[in-house]
Amino acid sequence: MVLAANNLTKRFGSTRALTDVSFELAAGEVLALMGANGAGKSTLVKILCGVHGADAGSITISGKTVAFAAPRQARAHGIIAVHQSIADVGVPTLSVADNLLLDRSCTGRGPLLAGGRRNLRAAEAIAAGIGLDLDLSRTLGTLSIAERQLVAIARAVAHDPTVLILDEPTASLSAPESERLFTVLDRLRDRGVALLYISHRTGDLRRIADRIVVLRDGRVAGAFRRPLDLDAAIRAMVGHAVGRVARRDPVPDGAPVLRLSQARLAPATATFDLAAHAGEVVAVTGPVGAGKSTLAGAILGRWPLAAGHMELDGQRWRPRSAGEAIRNGVFMAGEDRWRTTFFPGTVPFAHIAGTIGFPFLDRRSRAGLVSPTAEARAAARLIAEFGIKARGPDDRPAVLSGGNQQKVVLARWHAEPARLLLLDEPFQGVDIGARDDIVRAIRAQSRDRATIVFVNDLEEALEVGDRVVVMADRAVVGDAGDLARISTLLASGAPSPHPAAS
Amino acid sequence: MSSPARAPNASLSVRRFAIDYGLLILLVGLVAVFAVAQPAFLRVNNLFSILQAVAIVALLGVGVTVTMIAGGFDLSVGGLAAFVQMAAAYSLIVLDGSTGSTILLCLGLGVLVGLGNALLIVRLGIPDLLATLGMLFLLAGLQLIPTGGRSIAPGMTLLDGSVADGAFTDAFLALGRHRFWDILPVPVVVLALVAAALWFVMDLTRFGRVFHAVGGNELAARLAGAPTRAYRVWAYVISSTVASIGGILMAARIGRGDVSAGNGLMLDAIAAALIGYAVLGANRPNILGTVVGAVFVGVLLNGLTMLNAPYYLQDFVKGAVLIGALTVTYGLAPKQG
């Protein structure tokens, strides 16, 4: 065994984050770690990386018991982690080559002079380590998310890890991009690197995992080996069987709420049509960079279409701002809730009530005066309705789990009746149990409005949508009802602008 | 994912108490010490002269606070107040203008400078600190040009050799010197009105919420339907208009156009706003905190002067207070997510 965790236990104050967690990891093996938000995955990774010390239990590496006082020591033992938020990794203004050499130059072991042929060769060697096929002189900030993810992995691999920990590496990748990552991981596995792979995407696990360990409430709730029983693993993770949501009848009759005709998202891309009817949930899927968010932004009035026109309930629809859209009942819950929805703690009304009430202040306030009590009352109603686990309306979203945070976002856009609701990546950073709740909530209230959900993940698209629409290269390329058909559409779509997606 | 539980314990609540009330307790303590050491300190007259002395700085600070709430910064307020002060003197003395027209001119200049800042920052995308620093220099230089760098006093000789025949009107001078019921100075009343109005707007109305939201997460505010650019423009216009009111009061107080009147104003105003972060544990720009911050510095300087501390200690004391307040805000407060 390369790595073994023996009865790890960790408390934070009165909460037990981990209790008696044990697992083993062999060289050349991919162990998947599953667990809902708050199950203790992060804590476990932090202990393995030397960020936290365990209160009890031990870690052995190649048979020797080790104790890490600092992340540096875990690194020295060959345990390297690639964290989920790639925005924090690397310096966006530097070139790929400089970023690959960042660890060397920041530890003071690198050469005094930056740039130069020798450094370029060193960077090329690191890139070759995972077969990274990128122009190393490009600035990191201009790369796609998938490419940056690969750069981060190349940097990790440059440390020559014995154990490589990957925290949800495919969270923002499309299917082809993920496949590219898996090819790299296959190669690492063949080289004898032990991989700890954190994800709850069943597609990923089916493709890459040799074994699965499931955490629930800080304990090991199950361990699975090949052939993997993913349903059992998910049951172990959630604690109950995950119900599939019933699908409603296909396209309702009547005029569509939203209709796009001969639309173009950019001057040189293909034109397409799209319609969404009241009572239906349309799932729009496609790789990162396929134009999903661009389309959502155009419908919301953040920018105009490059060509073509839109109709809302038969009227010409050309909003000039999100404000105009909201006044007309077109709402959007943006992707990446911390970027597009929540306010930082320095904002006095960053709590749930203020977050929910903010878009509708003009309808709710009298003579410009905000009524905090009415706002709290409205929020309390939505907290109950959406099953948000919070102490009350003045809890801040930051203290909630990812799933509950996302329910706050959803609740906000259900505070007033919508004519058209756009949901961009509503399952980001949400565990499977909460995902189920969210799917149910979206579908339960969709009768009187048209709903369009934009998601990367095909399974999510199939789960939430009555109809799945596929986008590629910034145009809608077709409708699909099943995974096979979607895959064909994705494969036949025009080449993506990002080389990583090809 | 799982956030480490923050167990309430004694050290945390002591810290919380220090964060929330530290500055106010210190203020009360200072007043007590000064009152014991020098009984004249507590005389109503002296207390109002403290307020009188800090009114203009506090006014400027309140304006800067509005831009800070909206996520910006305005370094130009000090330069603007000095510039408006000179403009008021120029209007009254050189142009022989009336009180009303002078006030309108000054307010108009304030709005104009605010729009100029907004143009640079919101429209052209120049970072706020840089744009308003440029504006600060521009205004500090501009006020010197019409008079060739000299102060403006009644009967002065102009650049073309003629003699200025205007004067400060009594009505205008009253803005800086009159005391209601012989006790309450006009600038203090103006400060109270402006601060109360802005506090009301920023803390209780939906417009204030949008200012806060723009400052906290502009994209989130825009996606929630707020016209964020318009609010940022308003923030700079409000800041500059309030600063021009400060300039009017300053001119009325001094009774002439003094080229050195604006020295240090900008730094004092921003220090007041930053000290205000630490009032009542707000940890954010807030109107009342800014006023308390300005008063705090005023009390300290006045008390020290009464105790015969040398004048050259003043900047040192201000620096110490500012660093202390910032330590409370950034060093002690629990990190917010």
Interface residues (C-beta under 8 A of the other chain):
Chain A: F12 G13 S14 T15 A17 N37 G38 A39 G40 K41 S42 T43 L300 R302 S321 A322 G323 A325 I326 R327 M332 G334 R339 T340 T341 F342 F343 P344 G345 T346 V347 P348 F349 A350 G354 F358 P359 L361 D362 S365 G368 L369 V370 R396 A398 V399 S401 G402
Chain B: M1 S2 S3 P4 A5 R6 A7 D203 L204 T205 R206 F207 R209 V210 H212 A213 G215 G216 N217 L219 A220 A221 R222 L223 A224 G225 A226 P227 N283 R284 Q336 G337
